[in-house]
Amino acid sequence: MNKTENYASIWDAIADSPEQAANLRTRSELMQKIAEIVRQSAWTQTEAATHCGISQPRINDLLRGRVSRFSLDALVNIATALGRRVHLELEVA
């Protein structure tokens, strides 16, 4: 018999711990915000890479949502290179 489990999010389903799920969720949200800035700016990937201070293959990874290839630190640095300030907020779980 197969056991079906329900999760609050995809990150909860694939993470080994609540801490890892929270980290994945935060990185994913930040990546989505950065990708939206790139799309709104109508930059090519090469232009976006220059603005973000990373290589074109890295911007491709970001735009494709490859969360595992970016640390939270790297994403904060990219957002800062775009002239943005990252603000984190703690909520009661």
C-alpha positions as CSV (number, residue, x, y, z in Angstrom):
1,M,0.0,0.0,0.0
2,N,1.3,3.5,-0.9
3,K,1.4,6.2,1.7
4,T,0.4,9.6,0.5
5,E,1.8,12.6,2.4
6,N,0.6,16.2,2.2
7,Y,3.0,19.2,2.4
8,A,2.5,22.9,2.9
9,S,4.8,23.6,0.0
10,I,7.1,21.9,-2.5
11,W,10.1,23.0,-0.4
12,D,8.7,21.1,2.6
13,A,8.3,18.0,0.4
14,I,11.9,18.0,-0.9
15,A,13.8,19.4,2.1
16,D,15.3,17.2,4.7
17,S,14.5,19.6,7.5
18,P,12.2,22.7,8.2
19,E,15.4,24.8,8.2
20,Q,16.4,23.6,4.8
21,A,12.8,24.2,3.5
22,A,12.9,27.8,4.8
23,N,16.3,28.4,3.1
24,L,15.0,27.0,-0.2
25,R,11.8,29.1,0.1
26,T,13.7,32.3,0.8
27,R,16.2,31.7,-2.1
28,S,13.4,30.9,-4.5
29,E,11.5,34.1,-3.6
30,L,14.6,36.2,-4.0
31,M,15.3,34.6,-7.3
32,Q,11.8,35.3,-8.5
33,K,12.1,39.0,-7.6
34,I,15.5,39.3,-9.4
35,A,14.1,37.5,-12.5
36,E,11.2,39.9,-12.5
37,I,13.6,42.9,-12.4
38,V,15.4,41.4,-15.3
39,R,12.2,40.9,-17.3
40,Q,10.9,44.3,-16.6
41,S,14.2,45.8,-17.7
42,A,13.9,43.9,-21.0
43,W,17.6,43.1,-20.9
44,T,19.2,40.3,-22.9
45,Q,20.9,37.6,-20.7
46,T,24.3,39.2,-21.5
47,E,23.0,42.6,-20.4
48,A,21.4,41.2,-17.3
49,A,24.6,39.4,-16.4
50,T,26.6,42.6,-16.7
51,H,24.1,44.5,-14.5
52,C,24.0,41.6,-11.9
53,G,27.8,41.2,-11.8
54,I,27.7,37.5,-12.8
55,S,28.3,35.5,-16.0
56,Q,25.7,34.8,-18.7
57,P,25.5,31.1,-17.8
58,R,24.8,32.1,-14.1
59,I,22.0,34.5,-15.2
60,N,20.6,31.6,-17.3
61,D,20.5,29.4,-14.2
62,L,18.8,32.2,-12.2
63,L,16.2,32.8,-14.8
64,R,15.5,29.1,-15.1
65,G,15.0,28.9,-11.3
66,R,17.8,26.6,-10.5
67,V,17.7,27.3,-6.8
68,S,20.4,24.7,-5.9
69,R,23.0,26.7,-7.8
70,F,22.7,29.9,-5.7
71,S,23.4,30.6,-2.0
72,L,21.4,33.2,-0.2
73,D,24.6,35.3,0.0
74,A,25.1,35.2,-3.8
75,L,21.4,36.3,-4.3
76,V,21.8,39.2,-1.9
77,N,24.9,40.2,-3.8
78,I,23.1,40.1,-7.1
79,A,20.2,42.1,-5.7
80,T,22.6,44.7,-4.4
81,A,24.3,44.9,-7.7
82,L,20.9,45.8,-9.2
83,G,20.6,48.7,-6.7
84,R,18.2,46.9,-4.5
85,R,18.2,46.3,-0.7
86,V,17.2,43.0,0.6
87,H,14.9,43.1,3.6
88,L,14.2,39.9,5.6
89,E,11.3,39.6,8.0
90,L,10.8,37.1,10.7
91,E,7.3,35.8,11.3
92,V,6.0,33.6,14.0
93,A,5.4,30.1,12.6
